[in-house]
């Protein structure tokens, strides 16, 4: 994320949602650190936050993050539902809600990580027409999460870390 976010094009009409497998308190510090490295406003998500252009929200440790359409606005909701894939937050929870709200307008990026968290949510997103990017094996520290998406043949693009931001910039411009 510290490689990708600072290289995203600024002033585009998208919000960015991140699930990082981190414990409570660490996610707030991580958000503050990322905020200093990018033109985007990065912060730990709270229930009710409106997803707006140029905003980046990180799921707080020990909370699942999802999106709801409330009063015509796309808002974040947090909850402490059961662990999924041994995780809370879980990428699957976020990806399922993104699929429901954004459908084919969504873009998901699966970066290095252990296990298969995100696979089923990506499957749902792909079924709704979303675009999926997975980090390649050589640039991943832990290739479990991207590997599961690639092996399920759900990735539209398999890219090294340093090619992800330029590819996204082309897609959203």
GIMOUR-V289631 format. One line per field, one symbol per residue. ss: DSSP state (2 for helix, 1 for strand, 0 for the rest). psi: psi as a letter, one per 20 degrees, with the letter a starting at -180 (. if undefined). burial: + if it has 9 or more other ideal C-beta (glycine too) atoms within 8 Angstrom, else -. A space follows every 10 residues. Layout:
ss->???
psi->???
burial->???
This chain:
ss->0000222000 0000011100 0000022222 2222200000 1111000001 0000111100 0001111111 0011111110 0001001000 2222222222 2222201111 0000000022 2222222000 1111100000 0002222222 2000001110 2222222222 220
psi->hihggijqqr lqlqqpppop nqrqhhhghg ggghhiiriq oprpqqpipp orqjqppppq pjpqprqqoo kiqoqqpqrl rqqpkjqoqp hggghghggg ghciiqpqpo rpqqajphgh hhgggghjjr pppqqrghiq gojgghghgg hjliphpoqq giigghgghh gi.
burial->--+++--+-- -+--++++++ -----+++-+ +++++--+-+ -++++---+- +--+++++++ +-++++++-- ---+++++-- ---++-++++ ++++++++++ +++--+++++ +++-+-++++ ++++++-+-+ ++++++--++ ---+++++++ -+-++-++++ +--++-+++- -+-
